[in-house]
Amino acid sequence: MFRRLRFFIGLNARSGSAKRLLHARTPRRLQHRQVEPTATMLETVQEIAVYIHRFHNLDLFQQGWYQIKISMRWEDSSNGLSHGTPARVVQYEAPDLGSDDIMGVWRIDDVDHSFSTQPFRIKYARQDVLLSVMISFNLALQQHEGPSTSAVILKFELLYAPILENGSELQESLDAFPASVHEFRVPPKALLGLHSYCPVYFDTFHAVLVDLSVHIVLLKAGTYTPSQKVFSDSCTEEDVSSENYEASDHIFGQGSYRGSKAMTLIKALSTARDILLEELQKLSKAIDQTIDDLTDVKSTFGGDKLIDSYLRSDMGNTDDEGSETRIGGRQLTSESQSGLEEEKLNRMVDFGSDGILQVLSKEALLDAFHSLGNQLLFIWNAFLKFHRLALFCINSLLFNFYPSLRQKRTNRARILEFLRDVWANDRKAEWSIWMVHSRIEVPHRYLRSAVDEASHHSVLGRVSLPRKSSDDPTQTAVTRAELHRRSIGQMKINNRSIQDMQIFADPSRIPVILVEQHVMNAPLRTTSHNSSIGPLDQKDMSTTPTGPEGKVVPKLLGAGPQKSGRVLRAVIFVHGFQGHHLDLRLVRNQWLLIDPGAECLMSEANEDKTSGDFREMGGRLAEEVTSFLKKKMDKASRSGGYRNIKLSFVGHSIGNVIIRSALTESVMVPYVKYLYTYMSVSGPHLGYLYSSNSLFNSGLWLLKKLKGTQCIHQLTFTDDPDLQNTFFYKLCKQKTLEYFNNIILISSPQDGYVPYHSARIELCPAAALDYSKKGQLFMEMLNNCLDQIRALSSEKRTFMRCDVNFDTSSQGRSLNTIIGRAAHIEFLEADIFAKFIMWSFTEFFC
């Protein structure tokens, strides 16, 4: 009777007719005590290793004790195994255990399955803490029976405790609640293999950088045979069918030699192995070092030859005439035989081939599963060892005595740099979802003449002006951005990269950026241009040039040969009206992430002094900048000085007017040649001569009447009865933009504080229809600014306009949104727009 039972199961365990036939011919006593056929279950495990390299304090507001806590879980936690379990920890470079800035050791919490680094003390900005620890988590896959269709959520928590806490009280205080949380999502596609740099930047109030690299692999956990089940008398026919026979589709049951789940799992392991080998080869090539023990993995484990041996053994069952072949009890057609022979001859068979997997026997599939599992485990361990490189180095003194260890530390830095570069390139592609790029042609010149007014036809070198403007540029920009935002909401973002949940949690709420770029190629700058800030010596700045008043300009780089190849990359950040010197800190932080060696100055010269004359504010800024640069150069002169200088400016609102005013000062003449990148964030470059925001204009009128604010008079061209004697008209005639290599104008059509055309330095529709002296003066200002941008004063100049469209749906209808203040301030309170722009054009910021 049991022989008959086995016969029917081996015939077709998945066939409904076989189930009914088995039940009909089985005696009643067997229905009371039914034994499940023997089955072999294949188990896999998802292992995710996180290397925590460095904690870098960009801009924490509070000193104290900090700690990084890591946990991970399945996004779909419907199964009972939702949390990842810490599997192994390696401290690959021990911290200074005698330091007062590190307390205790790392720990694993068995309650919430988390890992926490040692508590470390943060005392000052730009402080580095080398953590150098690797933690790997295992996420079980028993319920999935193969590659997961659920994503994994990586959770990083920043824990904080005041300095006064110590000992056990410190840990209790740290565990109380996290100061900030940052989550990442690993999509199912990435779970077969991912090796990526993953920087953690918590939030605007906890601006730190945690250098991480994440490595993911699918591994074999093992096989097992479940214990036999005994069914009670109450067990029905449907229960027996569902529990005994449906399982045979994803197990190796007795007499069953294949299953769809088993084949899918083996193909997944094969893919995971190939991805891991490919990543190892990329890393080996990146640091120009061969990997020991992995010169030929496939030959070490048999690889493709293993499959060939299975085919040889299984192809032995042929009839006398050799007319047909049976493999694993299955007859092959002539086409199948020829295909199989071709694969045999080529010896390029792999585990990912559906045709091969379908003809293998149960024993061959099991051997393939174990062989792939062993290969993956071997390669994975070699990968982790290769990635650490400086394992068990106790302190830096070892590197002085053992050059090989010093080389390992160098290699590890090169690996991290390689992964970081790959990450940065991938982000350009990923963040392009929220960016719309286009090329623009800057008009040669806007001219208003009798001919233009009469005919309104284009003349060579001119742009004719229309009699009426049917399209409002502001509304056009808003419409374009909203249409793109809707398309993002309908988009299915499905890639293999780690997804930052600060962005991907709700993609339709992320700012949309319209980028218009125009690259201008020109010869080396000359002194032939008429500039009110005086000519510049085209030789090295150590040749003592003279300023506009004949004053001797001090030497910049020092006399004599330059021994150092360093470049002073200085960035000056200037706040707006009634602003604070830290207003642009989020943009500064992004700049430092791109270029950690940049020297940043957050200007304080005009803090609480932005109501006066722009000329005075420009003079104070110029003195502050030159003093800052001289201190940096004097300090560097002790070690050979700087080979070159890159001087960049970033301004918000009227801070841009202050910057341009400062560039007209004589003390800035020696540095003008070194101007590099200029990023204007909502700057009124053409003033408020044409402003359509009536509510904001009323506020400006009150400021002028009640407080007599001089800069407001200058912005609105009421500082002089003759428009040609006003501050802005004269400023636009001075060559303040001409010497920058890169000019980036960031604006927002939602910003009601600064006229849209003024922030973009472009034609205003109202001015195009105004044939009065006011319209003519505006056209001259516009042309003067564009002439500077087109000037042949740089080998290569990039000019970009970036329109940022914020999502203000959550803010509702308030006074801030009505008058346009919300978008103007959003530039200071959010950094996603800056992240997208700056990381997409990193060459402008380093």
Backbone hydrogen bonds, N-H to C=O, Kabsch-Sander energy under -0.5 kcal/mol:
donor,donor_aa,acceptor,acceptor_aa,energy
5,L,1,M,-1.9
6,R,2,F,-2.4
7,F,3,R,-1.8
8,F,4,R,-2.0
9,I,5,L,-1.8
10,G,6,R,-2.5
11,L,7,F,-1.7
12,N,8,F,-1.6
13,A,9,I,-0.7
15,S,12,N,-1.2
19,K,15,S,-1.7
20,R,16,G,-2.4
21,L,17,S,-2.6
22,L,18,A,-2.5
23,H,19,K,-2.3
24,A,20,R,-2.1
25,R,21,L,-1.8
26,T,22,L,-0.6
30,L,27,P,-1.1
31,Q,27,P,-0.8
31,Q,28,R,-0.8
32,H,28,R,-1.0
33,R,29,R,-1.1
36,E,229,K,-0.7
40,T,252,F,-1.3
41,M,39,A,-0.6
41,M,224,Y,-3.2
43,E,222,G,-3.1
45,V,219,L,-2.6
46,Q,139,L,-2.5
47,E,45,V,-0.6
47,E,217,V,-2.4
48,I,137,F,-2.5
49,A,215,H,-3.2
50,V,135,I,-3.0
51,Y,49,A,-0.5
51,Y,213,S,-2.9
52,I,50,V,-0.6
52,I,133,V,-3.1
53,H,51,Y,-0.9
53,H,211,D,-2.4
54,R,211,D,-1.0
55,F,129,V,-2.7
56,H,54,R,-0.5
56,H,209,L,-3.2
57,N,55,F,-0.5
57,N,127,Q,-2.7
58,L,56,H,-0.9
58,L,207,A,-1.0
59,D,207,A,-3.0
61,F,205,F,-0.6
64,G,122,I,-1.6
65,W,161,A,-2.9
66,Y,120,F,-3.2
67,Q,159,L,-1.6
69,K,67,Q,-0.5
69,K,157,E,-2.4
70,I,115,F,-3.3
71,S,155,K,-1.9
73,R,153,I,-1.7
74,W,82,S,-3.1
75,E,151,A,-3.4
77,S,75,E,-1.0
79,N,76,D,-0.6
82,S,80,G,-0.5
84,G,72,M,-3.0
85,T,138,N,-2.7
87,A,136,S,-3.7
88,R,136,S,-1.1
90,V,134,M,-2.5
92,Y,90,V,-1.2
93,E,132,S,-1.2
94,A,393,C,-1.5
97,L,95,P,-1.2
99,S,96,D,-1.8
102,I,99,S,-0.9
103,M,119,P,-2.5
107,R,116,S,-2.2
109,D,114,S,-2.4
110,D,108,I,-0.7
113,H,109,D,-0.9
114,S,109,D,-1.2
115,F,70,I,-2.6
116,S,107,R,-2.7
117,T,68,I,-2.4
120,F,66,Y,-2.7
121,R,101,D,-3.0
122,I,64,G,-2.7
123,K,121,R,-0.5
126,R,57,N,-2.3
127,Q,124,Y,-0.9
129,V,55,F,-2.3
131,L,53,H,-1.0
131,L,129,V,-0.8
132,S,53,H,-1.1
133,V,52,I,-1.7
134,M,90,V,-2.9
135,I,50,V,-2.3
136,S,88,R,-2.3
137,F,48,I,-2.7
138,N,85,T,-2.7
139,L,46,Q,-2.9
140,A,138,N,-0.5
141,L,44,T,-1.1
144,H,141,L,-0.8
145,E,141,L,-2.0
146,G,141,L,-0.6
152,V,186,V,-2.1
153,I,73,R,-2.9
154,L,152,V,-0.6
154,L,184,F,-2.7
155,K,71,S,-3.0
155,K,153,I,-0.5
156,F,154,L,-0.5
156,F,182,H,-2.5
157,E,69,K,-2.7
158,L,180,S,-3.0
159,L,67,Q,-3.0
159,L,157,E,-0.7
160,Y,177,F,-0.6
161,A,65,W,-2.1
165,E,162,P,-1.1
169,E,166,N,-1.1
170,L,166,N,-0.6
170,L,167,G,-0.5
171,Q,167,G,-1.3
172,E,168,S,-2.0
173,S,169,E,-2.2
174,L,170,L,-2.4
175,D,171,Q,-2.1
176,A,172,E,-0.6
176,A,173,S,-0.7
177,F,173,S,-0.5
179,A,158,L,-3.0
180,S,158,L,-1.2
182,H,156,F,-2.7
184,F,154,L,-2.5
185,R,499,Q,-2.7
186,V,152,V,-3.3
190,A,187,P,-1.6
191,L,188,P,-1.4
192,L,189,K,-0.6
193,G,190,A,-0.9
194,L,216,I,-1.3
196,S,214,V,-2.7
197,Y,419,L,-0.6
198,C,212,L,-2.7
200,V,210,V,-1.9
201,Y,199,P,-0.6
202,F,200,V,-0.5
203,D,206,H,-1.0
206,H,203,D,-0.7
207,A,59,D,-0.7
208,V,206,H,-1.5
209,L,56,H,-2.8
210,V,200,V,-1.9
211,D,54,R,-2.4
211,D,209,L,-0.7
212,L,210,V,-0.7
213,S,51,Y,-1.5
214,V,196,S,-3.2
215,H,49,A,-2.7
216,I,194,L,-2.8
217,V,47,E,-2.1
218,L,192,L,-0.6
219,L,45,V,-2.8
219,L,217,V,-0.5
221,A,43,E,-2.7
222,G,43,E,-1.7
224,Y,41,M,-1.7
231,F,34,Q,-0.8
231,F,229,K,-0.5
235,C,232,S,-1.5
240,V,236,T,-2.0
241,S,237,E,-2.3
242,S,238,E,-2.5
243,E,239,D,-2.3
244,N,240,V,-2.4
245,Y,240,V,-0.6
245,Y,241,S,-1.3
246,E,241,S,-1.3
248,S,245,Y,-0.9
249,D,246,E,-1.3
250,H,247,A,-1.8
252,F,40,T,-1.8
253,G,251,I,-1.0
254,Q,38,T,-1.2
256,S,253,G,-1.8
257,Y,255,G,-0.5
261,K,249,D,-1.3
263,M,259,G,-2.3
264,T,260,S,-2.2
265,L,261,K,-2.3
266,I,262,A,-2.2
267,K,263,M,-2.4
268,A,264,T,-2.0
269,L,265,L,-2.2
270,S,266,I,-2.2
271,T,267,K,-2.4
272,A,268,A,-2.6
273,R,269,L,-2.3
274,D,270,S,-2.2
275,I,271,T,-2.5
276,L,272,A,-2.2
277,L,273,R,-2.4
278,E,274,D,-2.3
279,E,275,I,-2.4
280,L,276,L,-2.1
281,Q,277,L,-2.2
282,K,278,E,-2.0
283,L,279,E,-2.4
284,S,280,L,-2.6
285,K,281,Q,-2.2
286,A,282,K,-2.2
287,I,283,L,-1.8
288,D,284,S,-0.5
289,Q,284,S,-2.3
292,D,290,T,-0.6
294,L,291,I,-1.3
300,T,296,D,-1.6
301,F,297,V,-2.0
302,G,298,K,-0.8
305,K,302,G,-2.0
306,L,303,G,-0.9
307,I,303,G,-0.9
308,D,304,D,-1.8
309,S,305,K,-2.1
310,Y,306,L,-1.7
311,L,307,I,-2.3
312,R,308,D,-2.3
313,S,309,S,-2.1
314,D,310,Y,-2.5
315,M,311,L,-1.6
316,G,313,S,-0.9
317,N,314,D,-0.7
318,T,316,G,-1.4
319,D,324,E,-0.9
322,G,319,D,-0.9
325,T,332,L,-0.6
326,R,317,N,-1.7
327,I,330,R,-2.6
330,R,327,I,-1.1
332,L,325,T,-2.7
337,Q,333,T,-2.5
338,S,334,S,-2.3
339,G,335,E,-2.2
340,L,336,S,-2.4
341,E,337,Q,-2.8
342,E,338,S,-2.2
343,E,339,G,-2.0
344,K,340,L,-2.4
345,L,341,E,-2.7
346,N,342,E,-2.3
347,R,343,E,-1.8
348,M,343,E,-0.7
353,S,350,D,-1.5
354,D,352,G,-0.5
357,L,353,S,-2.2
358,Q,354,D,-2.0
359,V,355,G,-0.8
359,V,356,I,-0.8
360,L,356,I,-0.7
360,L,357,L,-0.6
365,L,361,S,-2.5
366,L,362,K,-2.3
367,D,363,E,-2.4
368,A,364,A,-2.6
369,F,365,L,-2.5
370,H,366,L,-2.4
371,S,367,D,-2.9
372,L,368,A,-2.7
373,G,369,F,-2.2
374,N,370,H,-2.5
375,Q,371,S,-2.3
376,L,372,L,-2.8
377,L,373,G,-2.3
378,F,374,N,-2.3
379,I,375,Q,-2.8
380,W,376,L,-2.9
381,N,377,L,-2.3
382,A,378,F,-2.0
383,F,379,I,-2.6
384,L,380,W,-2.4
385,K,381,N,-2.2
386,F,382,A,-2.6
387,H,383,F,-2.4
388,R,384,L,-1.8
389,L,385,K,-2.5
390,A,388,R,-3.3
392,F,91,Q,-0.5
393,C,92,Y,-1.0
393,C,390,A,-1.5
394,I,392,F,-0.6
398,L,395,N,-1.6
399,F,396,S,-0.8
400,N,396,S,-0.6
400,N,397,L,-1.0
401,F,397,L,-0.9
401,F,398,L,-0.6
402,Y,398,L,-2.2
405,L,402,Y,-0.8
406,R,402,Y,-1.6
407,Q,403,P,-2.2
408,K,404,S,-1.8
409,R,405,L,-2.1
410,T,406,R,-1.8
411,N,407,Q,-2.5
412,R,408,K,-2.5
413,A,409,R,-1.9
414,R,410,T,-2.0
415,I,411,N,-2.5
416,L,412,R,-2.3
417,E,413,A,-2.2
418,F,414,R,-2.4
419,L,415,I,-2.6
420,R,416,L,-2.2
421,D,417,E,-2.2
422,V,418,F,-2.1
423,W,419,L,-2.4
424,A,420,R,-2.5
425,N,421,D,-2.2
426,D,422,V,-2.4
427,R,423,W,-2.2
428,K,424,A,-1.4
429,A,425,N,-1.3
430,E,426,D,-2.5
431,W,427,R,-3.3
432,S,428,K,-0.7
433,I,430,E,-1.4
434,W,431,W,-1.5
435,M,432,S,-1.1
436,V,513,I,-2.7
437,H,435,M,-0.6
438,S,515,V,-1.8
440,I,517,Q,-1.9
442,V,440,I,-0.6
447,L,445,R,-0.7
447,L,463,V,-0.6
449,S,447,L,-0.6
453,E,449,S,-2.6
454,A,450,A,-1.7
455,S,451,V,-2.7
456,H,451,V,-0.7
456,H,452,D,-1.6
462,R,459,V,-2.7
463,V,445,R,-0.9
470,S,468,K,-0.6
472,D,470,S,-0.5
476,T,472,D,-2.5
477,A,473,P,-2.2
478,V,474,T,-2.0
479,T,475,Q,-2.5
480,R,476,T,-2.3
481,A,477,A,-2.1
482,E,478,V,-2.4
483,L,479,T,-2.4
484,H,480,R,-1.9
485,R,481,A,-2.4
486,R,482,E,-2.2
487,S,483,L,-1.7
488,I,484,H,-1.8
489,G,485,R,-1.9
490,Q,486,R,-1.1
491,M,488,I,-1.2
493,I,491,M,-0.8
494,N,492,K,-0.9
499,Q,185,R,-3.0
500,D,498,I,-0.5
501,M,183,E,-2.0
501,M,499,Q,-0.6
503,I,500,D,-1.8
504,F,500,D,-3.1
505,A,501,M,-1.1
506,D,503,I,-0.6
509,R,506,D,-2.0
510,I,507,P,-1.3
512,V,805,N,-2.2
513,I,434,W,-2.7
514,L,803,D,-2.5
515,V,436,V,-2.9
515,V,513,I,-0.7
516,E,514,L,-0.6
516,E,801,R,-3.0
517,Q,438,S,-2.5
517,Q,515,V,-0.5
518,H,799,F,-2.7
520,M,797,R,-3.5
521,N,519,V,-0.5
522,A,795,E,-1.8
525,R,793,S,-0.5
526,T,792,L,-0.5
531,S,529,H,-0.9
534,G,531,S,-1.3
543,T,540,D,-1.8
544,T,541,M,-0.7
547,G,551,K,-2.8
550,G,547,G,-1.8
553,V,545,P,-2.8
563,K,561,P,-0.6
563,K,640,G,-0.7
564,S,640,G,-0.8
568,L,644,N,-2.4
569,R,567,V,-0.9
570,A,568,L,-0.9
570,A,646,K,-2.3
571,V,599,E,-2.7
572,I,648,S,-2.4
573,F,601,L,-2.9
574,V,650,V,-2.6
579,G,576,G,-1.8
583,D,580,H,-2.1
585,R,582,L,-1.8
588,R,584,L,-2.3
589,N,585,R,-2.6
590,Q,586,L,-1.8
591,W,587,V,-2.2
592,L,588,R,-2.4
593,L,589,N,-1.9
594,I,590,Q,-1.8
595,D,591,W,-3.1
598,A,595,D,-1.9
599,E,569,R,-3.2
600,C,598,A,-0.7
601,L,571,V,-2.6
603,S,573,F,-2.4
603,S,601,L,-0.9
607,E,604,E,-1.3
608,D,579,G,-0.5
609,K,606,N,-2.3
612,G,609,K,-0.6
617,M,613,D,-2.2
618,G,614,F,-2.7
619,G,615,R,-2.0
620,R,616,E,-2.2
621,L,617,M,-2.2
622,A,618,G,-2.4
623,E,619,G,-2.1
624,E,620,R,-2.1
625,V,621,L,-2.7
626,T,622,A,-2.4
627,S,623,E,-2.0
628,F,624,E,-2.0
629,L,625,V,-2.5
630,K,626,T,-2.4
631,K,627,S,-1.9
632,K,628,F,-1.8
633,M,629,L,-2.4
634,D,630,K,-2.8
635,K,631,K,-2.0
636,A,632,K,-1.8
637,S,633,M,-1.7
638,R,634,D,-0.5
638,R,635,K,-0.8
639,S,636,A,-1.7
640,G,637,S,-1.1
641,G,636,A,-2.8
643,R,566,R,-3.2
644,N,566,R,-1.0
646,K,568,L,-3.1
647,L,674,Y,-2.8
648,S,570,A,-2.8
648,S,646,K,-0.6
649,F,677,T,-2.3
650,V,572,I,-2.7
651,G,679,M,-1.9
652,H,574,V,-1.8
653,S,681,V,-2.3
655,G,652,H,-2.4
656,N,653,S,-1.8
658,I,654,I,-2.0
659,I,655,G,-1.9
660,R,656,N,-2.2
661,S,657,V,-2.2
662,A,658,I,-2.3
663,L,659,I,-1.8
664,T,661,S,-1.1
665,E,662,A,-1.7
668,M,665,E,-1.4
669,V,666,S,-1.4
671,Y,668,M,-1.4
672,V,668,M,-1.0
672,V,669,V,-0.9
673,K,669,V,-0.5
674,Y,671,Y,-1.6
675,L,672,V,-1.6
676,Y,647,L,-3.1
678,Y,742,N,-2.7
679,M,649,F,-2.5
680,S,678,Y,-0.6
680,S,744,I,-3.0
681,V,651,G,-2.9
681,V,679,M,-0.6
682,S,680,S,-0.8
682,S,746,I,-3.2
685,H,683,G,-1.9
685,H,758,S,-1.1
687,G,684,P,-1.3
688,Y,715,L,-3.0
689,L,686,L,-0.7
694,S,692,S,-1.2
697,N,693,N,-2.5
698,S,694,S,-1.9
699,G,695,L,-1.6
700,L,696,F,-2.2
701,W,697,N,-2.2
702,L,698,S,-2.0
703,L,699,G,-2.1
704,K,700,L,-2.1
705,K,701,W,-2.3
706,L,702,L,-3.3
707,K,702,L,-0.6
707,K,703,L,-1.5
708,G,703,L,-0.8
709,T,703,L,-1.2
710,Q,611,S,-1.2
711,C,611,S,-1.0
713,H,709,T,-1.5
714,Q,710,Q,-2.0
715,L,711,C,-2.2
716,T,712,I,-2.0
717,F,714,Q,-0.9
718,T,713,H,-2.7
719,D,713,H,-0.8
723,L,721,P,-0.7
725,N,722,D,-2.2
726,T,723,L,-1.2
730,K,726,T,-1.7
731,L,727,F,-2.5
732,C,728,F,-2.2
733,K,729,Y,-0.7
733,K,730,K,-0.6
734,Q,730,K,-0.8
734,Q,731,L,-0.8
736,T,734,Q,-2.0
740,F,737,L,-1.2
741,N,676,Y,-1.3
742,N,676,Y,-2.4
743,I,798,T,-3.0
744,I,678,Y,-3.0
745,L,743,I,-0.5
745,L,800,M,-2.9
746,I,680,S,-3.4
746,I,744,I,-0.7
747,S,745,L,-0.5
747,S,802,C,-2.7
751,D,748,S,-1.5
752,G,750,Q,-0.8
752,G,820,G,-0.8
753,Y,820,G,-0.7
759,A,755,P,-2.0
760,R,756,Y,-1.3
761,I,757,H,-1.1
762,E,757,H,-1.6
768,A,764,C,-2.0
769,L,765,P,-1.1
770,D,767,A,-0.9
771,Y,769,L,-0.7
776,Q,772,S,-2.0
777,L,773,K,-2.6
778,F,774,K,-2.1
779,M,775,G,-2.0
780,E,776,Q,-1.9
781,M,777,L,-2.2
782,L,778,F,-2.6
783,N,779,M,-2.5
784,N,780,E,-2.4
785,C,781,M,-2.1
786,L,782,L,-2.5
787,D,783,N,-2.5
788,Q,784,N,-1.4
789,I,785,C,-1.6
790,R,786,L,-2.2
791,A,787,D,-0.8
793,S,791,A,-2.0
797,R,520,M,-3.1
798,T,741,N,-2.0
799,F,518,H,-2.6
799,F,797,R,-0.5
800,M,743,I,-2.7
801,R,516,E,-2.7
802,C,745,L,-2.9
803,D,514,L,-2.8
803,D,801,R,-0.5
804,V,747,S,-2.8
804,V,802,C,-0.6
805,N,512,V,-3.0
805,N,803,D,-0.6
806,F,804,V,-0.7
808,T,806,F,-0.9
811,Q,808,T,-0.9
812,G,808,T,-0.6
812,G,809,S,-0.7
814,S,812,G,-0.8
818,I,814,S,-2.3
819,I,815,L,-2.5
820,G,816,N,-0.6
821,R,816,N,-1.6
822,A,816,N,-1.7
824,H,820,G,-1.1
825,I,821,R,-2.4
826,E,822,A,-1.9
827,F,823,A,-1.0
828,L,825,I,-1.8
829,E,825,I,-1.2
830,A,826,E,-1.5
835,K,831,D,-2.6
836,F,832,I,-2.6
837,I,833,F,-2.3
838,M,834,A,-3.0
839,W,835,K,-2.2
840,S,836,F,-1.1
841,F,837,I,-1.0
842,T,839,W,-0.5
844,F,841,F,-1.9
845,F,842,T,-1.7
